[in-house]
Amino acid sequence: MQKVYYTRMKIASFGVISVGLLLALLALPPRPAARAQQQSSSAPISTASLDSHEGMTIAAEPWLDPERYKQAFPKKSPYAAGILAVRVTLRNDSSESIKVGLERIRLNLAFEDNGRQELPALTSEQLADAVLHPHPKATRSRVPLPLPSASGGRDKNWQEYQKLAEDKGLHAGVIAPHSTTEGLLYFDLQNQFDLLANAHLYIPDLVALEKNQALMFFDIDLSRSGSH
């Protein structure tokens, strides 16, 4: 059962005029912080695929509509290369900073023959290789495997694409108290997007820094996502 955390704000009564003025001020949109990497955690997360406990909420939205990629990747789409982008939102409602081990995040896949595989996210370099220098389809297996980084062909176009992938990616390893951050993770499904019907995003490594206390793992069922 998911836990939802709320913060109550006590407002003293100063008469009808004071209350009306306060409500008017609260209705104004907040000013965005300049170059802010993390946002306030007050906004709700609009997705069906999430897990929440111990003051932390993590939501995942797999992009299964090719149109979703056009704005982020206007020239070359990862989706056209068989790669899935998952937008991950991390919201810390606690009073402690939480460190997330991004390198240990896995896309857990289950197959009809009861086989399973843990698929790591591609780095921005691996994504650029896979999109700009794809492997022949004939060499790809039914079970998705991480693509090795190519050793050549890294020209200006490759460098621009790698930087774009890095900028759009999830790379905030520490989430400040009462803040939210988000970004994309990339998984090479080799055009087998039907595997999302039995896929979970597994995030095992989270630590509350002030107490040096490990949090329970997060296991997000992507088959329930509303983005299909």
C-alpha positions in Angstrom: 0.0 0.0 0.0 1.4 3.3 -1.0 2.0 6.0 1.6 1.3 9.6 0.7 3.0 12.4 2.7 1.4 15.7 3.4 2.6 18.9 5.1 0.1 20.9 7.1 0.5 24.6 7.3 -1.2 26.4 10.2 -2.6 29.8 9.2 -3.5 32.3 11.9 -6.7 34.2 11.5 -6.3 37.9 11.0 -9.8 38.7 9.8 -11.6 38.4 6.5 -9.4 40.9 4.7 -6.2 39.3 5.8 -7.4 35.8 4.9 -8.5 37.0 1.5 -5.2 38.6 0.8 -3.3 35.5 1.9 -5.4 33.3 -0.4 -4.8 35.7 -3.3 -1.0 35.5 -2.7 -1.1 31.7 -2.5 -2.9 31.6 -5.9 -0.1 33.3 -7.6 2.2 30.9 -9.6 5.7 30.4 -8.0 8.7 32.0 -9.6 11.1 29.5 -11.1 14.6 29.5 -9.6 17.3 30.4 -12.1 19.1 27.4 -13.4 17.4 25.2 -10.8 18.4 21.5 -11.1 15.7 20.4 -8.6 12.2 21.8 -8.1 9.8 22.0 -5.1 8.2 18.7 -4.2 4.7 20.2 -3.8 3.4 19.5 -7.3 1.6 16.1 -7.8 3.1 13.5 -10.1 0.7 12.6 -12.9 1.5 9.0 -13.8 0.1 5.6 -12.9 3.5 3.9 -12.5 5.0 4.9 -9.2 6.2 3.6 -5.8 6.2 5.6 -2.6 7.6 5.0 0.9 9.8 6.5 3.6 9.3 10.0 2.3 10.4 9.2 -1.2 8.3 8.9 -4.3 9.6 7.6 -7.6 7.5 7.6 -10.8 8.4 6.1 -14.2 6.8 6.9 -17.5 7.9 4.8 -20.5 7.7 6.7 -23.8 5.9 4.4 -26.2 4.5 7.0 -28.5 7.0 8.0 -31.2 5.7 11.6 -31.1 7.0 12.0 -27.5 10.6 11.8 -28.9 10.3 14.5 -31.5 10.8 17.5 -29.2 13.6 16.0 -27.1 15.4 14.4 -30.1 14.3 16.3 -33.2 16.9 14.8 -35.7 17.4 11.1 -34.6 14.9 9.3 -32.4 16.0 6.6 -30.0 12.7 5.0 -30.5 13.3 4.5 -34.2 16.5 2.7 -33.2 14.6 0.3 -30.9 15.5 2.1 -27.7 13.0 3.0 -25.0 13.2 6.2 -23.0 11.7 6.2 -19.5 11.1 9.5 -17.8 11.8 9.1 -14.1 10.7 11.5 -11.5 12.2 11.4 -8.0 10.4 13.4 -5.3 11.9 13.7 -1.8 9.2 14.7 0.8 11.5 14.0 3.7 13.7 16.4 5.7 16.9 14.5 4.6 19.0 14.4 1.5 18.6 11.1 -0.3 21.3 9.6 -2.5 20.2 7.4 -5.4 22.7 4.9 -7.0 21.8 5.6 -10.6 24.3 3.0 -11.9 22.4 0.2 -10.2 19.0 0.9 -11.7 17.7 -2.0 -13.9 14.8 -2.7 -16.2 13.7 -6.1 -15.1 12.1 -8.1 -17.9 10.1 -11.4 -17.7 9.6 -13.7 -20.7 7.0 -16.3 -21.6 9.4 -19.2 -21.0 9.8 -17.9 -17.4 13.2 -16.4 -18.3 14.2 -13.1 -16.8 16.8 -10.5 -17.5 18.1 -7.3 -15.8 18.8 -4.7 -18.3 21.0 -1.7 -17.3 20.4 1.7 -18.7 22.5 2.9 -21.6 25.0 5.7 -21.0 24.8 8.8 -23.2 27.8 7.5 -25.1 26.1 4.1 -25.7 22.9 5.8 -26.8 24.7 7.9 -29.3 26.5 4.8 -30.7 23.3 2.8 -30.9 21.3 5.5 -32.6 23.9 6.8 -35.0 25.7 3.5 -35.7 23.1 0.8 -35.2 23.9 -2.9 -35.3 22.4 -4.9 -38.2 19.0 -6.2 -37.2 20.0 -9.8 -38.2 22.5 -9.9 -35.3 20.0 -9.0 -32.6 18.6 -11.7 -30.4 15.2 -12.1 -28.9 16.6 -11.3 -25.4 17.8 -7.7 -25.3 21.5 -7.2 -24.4 23.4 -4.0 -23.7 25.2 -2.7 -26.7 29.0 -2.2 -26.3 30.3 1.2 -27.1 31.7 1.6 -30.6 35.3 2.6 -31.0 35.0 4.7 -34.1 32.7 7.1 -35.9 32.5 9.7 -33.1 32.4 12.8 -35.2 30.8 16.2 -34.5 27.3 14.7 -35.0 28.1 12.0 -32.5 29.4 14.6 -30.0 26.3 16.7 -30.3 24.0 13.7 -29.9 25.9 12.5 -26.9 25.6 15.9 -25.2 21.8 16.0 -26.0 21.3 12.6 -24.5 23.3 13.6 -21.4 21.4 16.8 -21.0 18.0 15.0 -21.2 19.2 12.1 -19.0 18.7 11.4 -15.3 21.9 12.3 -13.5 21.0 13.9 -10.2 22.4 11.3 -7.7 21.4 13.3 -4.6 17.9 14.6 -4.1 17.7 17.5 -1.7 14.9 17.6 1.0 11.5 18.6 -0.2 12.5 18.8 -3.9 11.9 17.0 -7.1 14.1 16.1 -10.0 13.6 14.2 -13.3 15.3 12.9 -16.4 15.4 10.1 -18.9 16.8 6.6 -18.7 17.5 4.7 -21.9 17.1 1.0 -22.4 17.8 -0.9 -25.6 14.8 -3.2 -26.2 15.8 -3.8 -29.8 12.4 -2.8 -31.1 10.7 -5.4 -28.7 8.5 -2.9 -27.0 6.0 -5.6 -26.2 8.4 -6.6 -23.4 7.0 -3.7 -21.4 3.9 -5.8 -20.7 6.0 -7.6 -18.1 8.6 -5.1 -17.1 9.5 -3.4 -13.8 11.9 -0.6 -13.1 14.1 -1.7 -10.1 15.9 0.9 -8.0 17.7 -0.8 -5.2 20.3 1.7 -3.9 18.9 4.6 -1.9 20.5 6.1 1.3 19.3 8.8 3.6 22.5 10.7 4.0 22.1 12.4 7.4 21.3 9.2 9.1 23.4 7.0 6.7 20.4 4.7 6.6 19.4 2.6 3.6 15.9 2.9 2.2 13.8 0.0 1.0 14.2 -0.7 -2.7 11.7 0.6 -5.3 10.0 -1.7 -7.8 7.8 0.1 -10.3 5.4 -1.9 -12.5 5.7 -0.3 -16.0 2.9 -2.4 -17.4 0.4 -0.1 -15.6 1.7 3.1 -17.2 -0.9 5.3 -18.8 1.5 6.3 -21.6 0.9 3.3 -23.9 
